[in-house]
């Protein structure tokens, strides 16, 4: 069976709407979870919304 790469969780900066890939956290059995970045690389703000919740996010 072919290896299926795990896609990172994506986060949107609540301030400038730049998308960031989550930081991988290694877990058991080679799986990963993903944490939001500490700060936005574009504007420096620290509030993020997971891409799955972005369409329902209200500032």
N, CA, C and O atoms as CSV, one atom per row, in Angstrom:
chain,resi,resn,atom,element,x,y,z
A,1,UNK,N,N,0.851,-1.181,0.000
A,1,UNK,CA,C,0.000,0.000,0.000
A,1,UNK,C,C,0.890,1.236,0.000
A,1,UNK,O,O,1.872,1.291,0.741
A,2,UNK,N,N,0.563,2.215,-0.812
A,2,UNK,CA,C,1.365,3.428,-0.928
A,2,UNK,C,C,1.199,4.311,0.306
A,2,UNK,O,O,0.146,4.346,0.942
A,3,UNK,N,N,2.268,5.013,0.614
A,3,UNK,CA,C,2.245,5.943,1.743
A,3,UNK,C,C,1.405,7.164,1.391
A,3,UNK,O,O,1.612,7.778,0.344
A,4,UNK,N,N,0.479,7.513,2.241
A,4,UNK,CA,C,-0.352,8.696,2.045
A,4,UNK,C,C,0.148,9.775,3.003
A,4,UNK,O,O,-0.019,9.621,4.213
A,5,UNK,N,N,0.752,10.856,2.519
A,5,UNK,CA,C,1.275,11.879,3.422
A,5,UNK,C,C,0.156,12.556,4.206
A,5,UNK,O,O,-0.944,12.769,3.697
A,6,UNK,N,N,0.460,12.883,5.438
A,6,UNK,CA,C,-0.500,13.568,6.290
A,6,UNK,C,C,-0.417,15.065,6.005
A,6,UNK,O,O,0.666,15.645,6.078
A,7,UNK,N,N,-1.532,15.691,5.685
A,7,UNK,CA,C,-1.543,17.119,5.412
A,7,UNK,C,C,-1.557,17.895,6.719
A,7,UNK,O,O,-2.255,17.507,7.655
A,8,UNK,N,N,-0.798,18.986,6.801
A,8,UNK,CA,C,-0.808,19.789,8.022
A,8,UNK,C,C,-2.123,20.533,8.184
A,8,UNK,O,O,-2.799,20.843,7.204
A,9,UNK,N,N,-2.475,20.813,9.419
A,9,UNK,CA,C,-3.609,21.681,9.700
A,9,UNK,C,C,-3.203,23.086,9.292
A,9,UNK,O,O,-2.078,23.509,9.554
A,10,UNK,N,N,-4.099,23.802,8.660
A,10,UNK,CA,C,-3.817,25.172,8.238
A,10,UNK,C,C,-4.554,26.138,9.151
A,10,UNK,O,O,-5.679,25.882,9.579
A,11,UNK,N,N,-3.901,27.247,9.437
A,11,UNK,CA,C,-4.457,28.272,10.305
A,11,UNK,C,C,-4.453,29.606,9.569
A,11,UNK,O,O,-3.519,29.911,8.827
A,12,UNK,N,N,-5.510,30.406,9.782
A,12,UNK,CA,C,-5.625,31.723,9.165
A,12,UNK,C,C,-5.430,32.770,10.253
A,12,UNK,O,O,-6.039,32.684,11.319
A,13,UNK,N,N,-4.577,33.763,9.981
A,13,UNK,CA,C,-4.385,34.866,10.917
A,13,UNK,C,C,-5.682,35.662,10.984
A,13,UNK,O,O,-6.211,36.075,9.951
A,14,UNK,N,N,-6.196,35.879,12.186
A,14,UNK,CA,C,-7.453,36.611,12.352
A,14,UNK,C,C,-7.299,38.087,12.006
A,14,UNK,O,O,-8.297,38.771,11.780
A,15,UNK,N,N,-6.075,38.588,11.961
A,15,UNK,CA,C,-5.838,39.998,11.663
A,15,UNK,C,C,-5.679,40.258,10.170
A,15,UNK,O,O,-6.400,41.086,9.614
A,16,UNK,N,N,-4.755,39.572,9.514
A,16,UNK,CA,C,-4.442,39.892,8.117
A,16,UNK,C,C,-4.842,38.798,7.129
A,16,UNK,O,O,-4.685,38.977,5.921
A,17,UNK,N,N,-5.348,37.689,7.612
A,17,UNK,CA,C,-5.870,36.576,6.811
A,17,UNK,C,C,-4.805,35.813,6.029
A,17,UNK,O,O,-5.127,35.141,5.050
A,18,UNK,N,N,-3.550,35.906,6.442
A,18,UNK,CA,C,-2.499,35.091,5.837
A,18,UNK,C,C,-2.625,33.677,6.388
A,18,UNK,O,O,-2.845,33.492,7.585
A,19,UNK,N,N,-2.485,32.675,5.518
A,19,UNK,CA,C,-2.601,31.281,5.938
A,19,UNK,C,C,-1.231,30.724,6.312
A,19,UNK,O,O,-0.234,30.991,5.641
A,20,UNK,N,N,-1.200,29.948,7.390
A,20,UNK,CA,C,0.021,29.319,7.879
A,20,UNK,C,C,-0.201,27.816,8.034
A,20,UNK,O,O,-1.286,27.375,8.412
A,21,UNK,N,N,0.834,27.042,7.740
A,21,UNK,CA,C,0.801,25.603,8.034
A,21,UNK,C,C,1.116,25.429,9.505
A,21,UNK,O,O,1.987,26.112,10.043
A,22,UNK,N,N,0.408,24.514,10.161
A,22,UNK,CA,C,0.651,24.264,11.567
A,22,UNK,C,C,2.025,23.645,11.803
A,22,UNK,O,O,2.590,22.993,10.924
A,23,UNK,N,N,2.547,23.860,12.998
A,23,UNK,CA,C,3.823,23.285,13.408
A,23,UNK,C,C,3.586,21.840,13.830
A,23,UNK,O,O,2.745,21.591,14.693
A,24,UNK,N,N,4.313,20.869,13.239
A,24,UNK,CA,C,4.062,19.471,13.581
A,24,UNK,C,C,4.526,19.121,14.992
A,24,UNK,O,O,5.585,19.553,15.447
A,25,UNK,N,N,3.707,18.330,15.661
A,25,UNK,CA,C,4.029,17.773,16.969
A,25,UNK,C,C,4.006,16.262,16.785
A,25,UNK,O,O,2.962,15.696,16.462
A,26,UNK,N,N,5.136,15.608,16.986
A,26,UNK,CA,C,5.232,14.169,16.766
A,26,UNK,C,C,4.511,13.412,17.881
A,26,UNK,O,O,4.674,13.711,19.064
A,27,UNK,N,N,3.712,12.427,17.472
A,27,UNK,CA,C,2.977,11.593,18.415
A,27,UNK,C,C,3.323,10.140,18.146
A,27,UNK,O,O,4.188,9.857,17.317
A,28,UNK,N,N,2.676,9.229,18.817
A,28,UNK,CA,C,2.944,7.803,18.667
A,28,UNK,C,C,2.646,7.309,17.254
A,28,UNK,O,O,1.821,7.886,16.545
A,29,UNK,N,N,3.312,6.259,16.863
A,29,UNK,CA,C,3.081,5.548,15.602
A,29,UNK,C,C,3.304,6.428,14.375
A,29,UNK,O,O,2.670,6.216,13.341
A,30,UNK,N,N,4.191,7.405,14.475
A,30,UNK,CA,C,4.518,8.228,13.333
A,30,UNK,C,C,3.476,9.254,12.950
A,30,UNK,O,O,3.618,9.921,11.925
A,31,UNK,N,N,2.437,9.398,13.744
A,31,UNK,CA,C,1.394,10.383,13.465
A,31,UNK,C,C,1.824,11.751,13.986
A,31,UNK,O,O,2.713,11.860,14.831
A,32,UNK,N,N,1.185,12.779,13.472
A,32,UNK,CA,C,1.466,14.140,13.898
A,32,UNK,C,C,0.165,14.858,14.219
A,32,UNK,O,O,-0.885,14.551,13.655
A,33,UNK,N,N,0.248,15.799,15.114
A,33,UNK,CA,C,-0.811,16.788,15.262
A,33,UNK,C,C,-0.142,18.115,14.926
A,33,UNK,O,O,1.083,18.175,14.820
A,34,UNK,N,N,-0.898,19.145,14.762
A,34,UNK,CA,C,-0.335,20.414,14.325
A,34,UNK,C,C,-0.834,21.536,15.214
A,34,UNK,O,O,-2.031,21.645,15.482
A,35,UNK,N,N,0.099,22.377,15.674
A,35,UNK,CA,C,-0.230,23.520,16.515
A,35,UNK,C,C,-0.138,24.796,15.690
A,35,UNK,O,O,0.636,24.884,14.736
A,36,UNK,N,N,-0.948,25.790,16.079
A,36,UNK,CA,C,-0.863,27.077,15.397
A,36,UNK,C,C,0.468,27.740,15.728
A,36,UNK,O,O,1.054,27.459,16.774
A,37,UNK,N,N,0.952,28.615,14.851
A,37,UNK,CA,C,2.222,29.298,15.124
A,37,UNK,C,C,2.083,30.255,16.306
A,37,UNK,O,O,0.974,30.614,16.701
A,38,UNK,N,N,3.219,30.661,16.861
A,38,UNK,CA,C,3.204,31.608,17.971
A,38,UNK,C,C,2.753,32.997,17.524
A,38,UNK,O,O,2.052,33.695,18.256
A,39,UNK,N,N,3.160,33.390,16.317
A,39,UNK,CA,C,2.802,34.702,15.788
A,39,UNK,C,C,2.750,34.625,14.261
A,39,UNK,O,O,3.396,33.777,13.645
A,40,UNK,N,N,1.983,35.511,13.674
A,40,UNK,CA,C,1.866,35.576,12.219
A,40,UNK,C,C,3.177,36.095,11.628
A,40,UNK,O,O,3.733,37.083,12.107
A,41,UNK,N,N,3.657,35.434,10.606
A,41,UNK,CA,C,4.873,35.861,9.950
A,41,UNK,C,C,4.716,37.141,9.155
A,41,UNK,O,O,5.712,37.780,8.812
A,42,UNK,N,N,3.482,37.530,8.854
A,42,UNK,CA,C,3.250,38.737,8.062
A,42,UNK,C,C,2.999,39.971,8.927
A,42,UNK,O,O,3.554,41.038,8.664
A,43,UNK,N,N,2.164,39.828,9.960
A,43,UNK,CA,C,1.777,41.016,10.734
A,43,UNK,C,C,2.173,40.947,12.210
A,43,UNK,O,O,2.099,41.955,12.913
A,44,UNK,N,N,2.591,39.777,12.688
A,44,UNK,CA,C,3.036,39.646,14.073
A,44,UNK,C,C,1.942,39.368,15.087
A,44,UNK,O,O,2.239,39.144,16.260
A,45,UNK,N,N,0.691,39.378,14.667
A,45,UNK,CA,C,-0.404,39.101,15.605
A,45,UNK,C,C,-0.403,37.627,15.999
A,45,UNK,O,O,0.236,36.803,15.345
A,46,UNK,N,N,-1.132,37.300,17.083
A,46,UNK,CA,C,-1.071,35.935,17.595
A,46,UNK,C,C,-2.419,35.229,17.682
A,46,UNK,O,O,-2.530,34.222,18.382
A,47,UNK,N,N,-3.443,35.723,16.996
A,47,UNK,CA,C,-4.752,35.062,16.999
A,47,UNK,C,C,-4.962,34.366,15.663
A,47,UNK,O,O,-4.891,34.989,14.604
A,48,UNK,N,N,-5.224,33.060,15.728
A,48,UNK,CA,C,-5.415,32.250,14.534
A,48,UNK,C,C,-6.714,31.476,14.625
A,48,UNK,O,O,-7.220,31.198,15.712
A,49,UNK,N,N,-7.249,31.131,13.452
A,49,UNK,CA,C,-8.454,30.316,13.356
A,49,UNK,C,C,-8.109,29.136,12.451
A,49,UNK,O,O,-7.560,29.322,11.365
A,50,UNK,N,N,-8.430,27.927,12.898
A,50,UNK,CA,C,-8.195,26.750,12.053
A,50,UNK,C,C,-9.006,26.902,10.772
A,50,UNK,O,O,-10.141,27.376,10.807
A,51,UNK,N,N,-8.435,26.505,9.655
A,51,UNK,CA,C,-9.083,26.683,8.350
A,51,UNK,C,C,-10.467,26.028,8.319
A,51,UNK,O,O,-11.359,26.515,7.625
A,52,UNK,N,N,-10.656,24.940,9.055
A,52,UNK,CA,C,-11.962,24.266,9.108
A,52,UNK,C,C,-13.047,25.157,9.706
A,52,UNK,O,O,-14.228,24.960,9.421
A,53,UNK,N,N,-12.663,26.142,10.536
A,53,UNK,CA,C,-13.614,27.025,11.196
A,53,UNK,C,C,-13.644,28.423,10.599
A,53,UNK,O,O,-14.399,29.278,11.063
A,54,UNK,N,N,-12.837,28.663,9.582
A,54,UNK,CA,C,-12.694,30.010,9.052
A,54,UNK,C,C,-14.010,30.557,8.483
A,54,UNK,O,O,-14.318,31.729,8.697
A,55,UNK,N,N,-14.779,29.756,7.776
A,55,UNK,CA,C,-16.016,30.271,7.162
A,55,UNK,C,C,-17.068,30.644,8.196
A,55,UNK,O,O,-17.980,31.413,7.892
A,56,UNK,N,N,-16.961,30.117,9.407
A,56,UNK,CA,C,-17.908,30.451,10.477
A,56,UNK,C,C,-17.335,31.441,11.473
A,56,UNK,O,O,-17.990,31.770,12.461
A,57,UNK,N,N,-16.116,31.924,11.230
A,57,UNK,CA,C,-15.442,32.826,12.181
A,57,UNK,C,C,-15.992,34.244,12.025
A,57,UNK,O,O,-16.126,34.751,10.911
A,58,UNK,N,N,-16.304,34.868,13.145
A,58,UNK,CA,C,-16.754,36.269,13.161
A,58,UNK,C,C,-15.873,37.028,14.126
A,58,UNK,O,O,-15.733,36.645,15.288
A,59,UNK,N,N,-15.293,38.082,13.654
A,59,UNK,CA,C,-14.392,38.898,14.477
A,59,UNK,C,C,-15.132,39.629,15.554
A,59,UNK,O,O,-14.522,40.360,16.335
